């Protein structure tokens, strides 16, 4: 019963090191590593402008998500998660992000939305999912599955602590229903926050102890940064600083390096994301 959950299954055959690490670092906060990625904005900004000229609405964030999903399709190690000291292979790809609701009072009300992605999704399909999620949730008063779950928990305020504790217990033993997992923003392959949209710098965000979030990416306000070319010349580039928080227990440093190498490779040439991947790792089929 405890080897499989609604959102994944225990990975067997791991080395002794990977088996022991979740016992040494039992919580996700214990095991979170933080890194910086300076993203060259030029290829993405140019691609977004070209698509806009064709009447296709693709945002900067949609391109980032599409590149991340494509990298998972090739090497799904980074799509793993740890619960109750066991390492699971996630059986789907989910991405969460915050949407600021539009209202006349400018109260700053926000909600979290989750999109489910197919490993064969192109940048067009990812953009369509992102745009629809934003449009559906931006209206003041709208309620998505996450909002409804929170409202249900707080329908009887004095029971909120009990209900949250009960959900944590179910999650710990792999008994959380798929409907709750689908509504939970804490159960996701990757959480991305666009701090640039509110004119703020990127931040190192913790990975929640509750749930299965193994990677958190924060997009910051674009800056100009001097870099040195191979020939020794200096050039000023527009950079988007990304702050990345990762759960080190789910895969090796080499696997993380491979994933983020591919991630940046696709972002340097987004047009390759317009066609589905030729092959998809068997673990995601």
C-alpha positions in Angstrom: 0.0 0.0 0.0 2.8 2.4 0.8 4.9 1.8 -2.3 2.4 3.6 -4.6 0.5 6.8 -4.3 -2.1 8.5 -6.5 0.7 10.8 -7.9 3.7 8.4 -8.1 5.4 5.2 -7.0 8.5 4.4 -4.9 11.7 4.1 -6.9 13.4 0.7 -6.3 17.0 -0.2 -6.8 18.4 3.1 -5.5 22.0 3.2 -4.1 22.5 3.0 -0.4 23.4 6.7 -0.3 20.1 7.8 -1.8 18.2 5.6 0.6 19.9 7.0 3.7 19.8 10.7 2.7 16.1 11.2 3.5 16.7 9.8 7.0 19.6 12.3 7.5 17.6 15.2 6.1 14.0 14.2 6.8 12.3 17.5 5.7 12.5 19.4 2.4 13.7 22.5 4.1 16.7 20.5 5.5 17.6 19.3 2.0 17.0 22.5 0.0 19.9 23.8 -2.1 19.9 27.3 -3.6 21.5 28.4 -6.8 21.5 31.4 -9.2 20.8 31.3 -13.0 21.5 34.4 -15.1 19.2 34.0 -18.0 20.1 35.9 -21.2 16.8 37.6 -22.2 17.6 38.2 -25.8 16.5 35.0 -27.5 13.3 34.6 -25.4 12.3 38.3 -25.8 12.9 38.2 -29.5 10.9 34.9 -29.8 8.0 36.4 -27.8 8.0 39.5 -30.0 8.1 37.4 -33.2 5.1 35.3 -32.1 3.2 38.4 -31.0 3.7 39.8 -34.6 2.1 36.5 -35.8 -0.9 37.0 -33.5 0.3 34.3 -31.1 0.3 35.2 -27.3 3.3 33.5 -25.7 4.7 35.0 -22.5 8.2 34.8 -21.1 7.0 32.6 -18.3 5.3 30.2 -20.8 8.6 29.7 -22.6 10.4 29.0 -19.3 7.7 26.4 -18.4 7.9 24.8 -21.8 11.7 24.4 -21.6 11.4 22.9 -18.1 8.7 20.4 -19.3 10.8 19.4 -22.3 13.8 18.8 -20.1 11.7 16.5 -17.8 10.5 14.6 -20.9 14.2 13.7 -21.6 15.4 13.1 -18.1 12.6 12.8 -15.4 14.9 12.4 -12.4 14.2 16.0 -11.4 10.4 15.1 -11.4 10.9 12.9 -8.4 9.8 13.8 -4.8 10.3 12.6 -1.3 7.5 11.8 1.2 8.0 9.9 4.5 11.7 9.3 3.8 10.9 7.5 0.5 11.8 8.7 -3.0 9.0 8.5 -5.6 8.8 8.9 -9.3 6.0 11.3 -10.2 3.5 9.9 -12.7 2.7 13.3 -14.2 4.1 16.8 -14.8 2.5 19.7 -12.9 3.5 23.4 -12.7 2.0 25.9 -10.2 2.2 29.7 -10.3 0.5 32.6 -8.6 -2.1 34.8 -10.4 -2.9 38.2 -9.2 -6.6 38.9 -9.4 -7.8 42.1 -11.0 -10.2 44.1 -9.0 -11.2 47.7 -8.7 -10.0 48.1 -5.1 -6.4 47.0 -5.9 -6.4 44.8 -2.8 -3.7 42.5 -4.3 -5.8 39.4 -3.9 -4.1 36.4 -5.5 -4.6 32.7 -6.0 -2.4 29.8 -7.0 -3.2 27.9 -10.2 -1.9 24.5 -11.4 -1.5 23.3 -14.9 -1.0 19.7 -15.9 1.5 19.2 -18.8 2.1 16.4 -21.1 5.8 15.5 -21.8 5.0 15.9 -25.5 3.6 19.4 -25.1 4.9 22.1 -27.4 5.4 25.7 -26.4 2.1 26.6 -28.1 0.2 24.1 -25.9 2.0 25.2 -22.8 1.2 28.9 -23.6 -2.5 28.0 -24.2 -2.7 26.3 -20.8 -0.9 29.2 -19.0 -3.1 31.9 -20.8 -6.3 30.0 -20.0 -5.4 29.5 -16.4 -4.6 33.3 -16.0 -7.8 34.4 -17.8 -10.0 32.0 -15.8 -8.5 33.0 -12.4 -7.8 36.7 -12.9 -11.4 37.8 -12.4 -12.2 39.0 -8.9 -14.4 36.5 -7.1 -13.4 33.5 -9.3 -12.7 30.3 -7.4 -10.5 27.5 -8.7 -10.0 24.0 -7.2 -7.4 25.4 -4.8 -9.6 28.2 -3.5 -12.5 25.7 -3.0 -10.3 23.3 -1.0 -9.1 26.2 1.3 -12.7 27.4 1.7 -13.8 23.9 2.6 -11.1 23.6 5.2 -12.1 26.9 6.8 -15.8 26.4 6.6 -15.7 25.4 10.2 -12.8 27.5 11.6 -12.1 25.6 14.8 -11.7 22.4 12.7 -9.1 23.8 10.3 -6.1 22.6 12.4 -7.6 19.1 12.6 -8.4 18.9 8.9 -4.9 20.2 7.8 -3.3 17.7 10.2 -5.5 14.9 8.8 -4.5 15.8 5.2 -0.8 15.7 6.2 -1.3 12.3 7.8 -3.0 10.9 4.6 -0.2 12.4 2.5 2.5 10.9 4.7 1.1 7.4 4.1 0.2 7.8 0.4 -3.5 7.9 1.0 -4.3 11.5 -0.1 -7.0 11.3 -2.8 -6.0 12.4 -6.3 -8.7 15.1 -6.2 -7.0 16.8 -3.3 -3.6 16.4 -4.9 -4.9 18.0 -8.1 -6.2 21.0 -6.1 -3.1 21.3 -3.9 -0.5 23.9 -4.9 2.0 22.0 -2.7 1.9 18.9 -4.8 3.7 19.9 -8.0 6.7 19.2 -10.2 7.8 22.8 -10.1 6.5 26.0 -8.6 7.4 29.2 -10.4 6.8 32.7 -9.2 7.2 35.8 -11.5 8.5 38.5 -9.2 9.2 40.6 -12.2 5.5 41.1 -12.8 5.3 43.1 -9.6 8.7 44.8 -10.3 10.6 42.9 -7.6 13.9 41.1 -7.5 13.9 37.3 -7.5 14.0 35.5 -4.2 15.2 32.2 -2.8 12.0 30.5 -2.0 11.8 27.5 0.3 10.4 24.2 -0.9 7.4 23.4 1.2 7.7 20.6 3.7 4.1 19.6 3.1 3.4 18.1 -0.3 5.8 17.2 -3.1 7.4 20.4 -4.5 11.0 19.5 -5.3 11.9 22.6 -7.3 11.0 26.3 -6.9 12.0 28.9 -9.4 11.7 32.7 -8.9 11.9 35.1 -11.9 13.3 38.5 -11.1 13.2 42.0 -12.7 15.5 42.2 -15.7 18.9 43.8 -15.2 21.8 44.8 -17.4 25.0 42.9 -16.7 28.5 43.0 -18.2 30.0 39.8 -19.4 33.2 38.8 -21.1 33.2 37.1 -24.5 35.5 34.2 -25.5 37.7 36.6 -27.4 38.2 38.8 -24.2 35.8 41.5 -25.3 33.1 42.9 -23.0 29.4 43.1 -23.8 26.4 44.3 -21.9 23.5 41.9 -21.8 20.0 42.1 -20.5 19.7 39.3 -17.8 16.8 37.9 -15.9 18.0 36.6 -12.6 16.5 33.3 -11.6 16.7 32.0 -8.1 16.4 28.2 -7.9 15.6 26.1 -4.9 15.9 22.3 -5.2 15.5 19.3 -3.0 18.9 17.6 -3.2 17.6 14.2 -2.1 15.7 13.4 -5.3 18.6 12.9 -7.7 22.4 13.3 -8.1 24.1 16.6 -8.7 25.1 15.4 -12.2 21.4 14.8 -13.0 20.5 18.3 -11.8 23.4 19.7 -13.9 22.2 17.8 -17.0 18.6 19.0 -16.5 19.4 22.7 -16.1 21.9 22.5 -19.0 19.1 21.3 -21.3 16.7 23.9 -19.7 19.0 26.7 -20.6 19.8 25.2 -24.0 16.1 25.3 -25.0 15.7 28.8 -23.6 18.6 29.9 -25.9 16.7 28.6 -28.9 12.9 28.5 -28.1 11.9 27.7 -31.6 12.9 24.0 -31.0 10.0 23.9 -28.5 7.5 24.4 -31.3 7.7 20.7 -32.2 7.1 17.7 -29.8 10.2 15.8 -28.6 11.3 12.9 -30.7 11.4 10.6 -27.8 10.0 10.7 -24.3 11.6 8.9 -21.3 9.8 5.6 -20.7 9.0 6.6 -17.1 6.6 9.3 -18.3 4.8 7.3 -21.0 
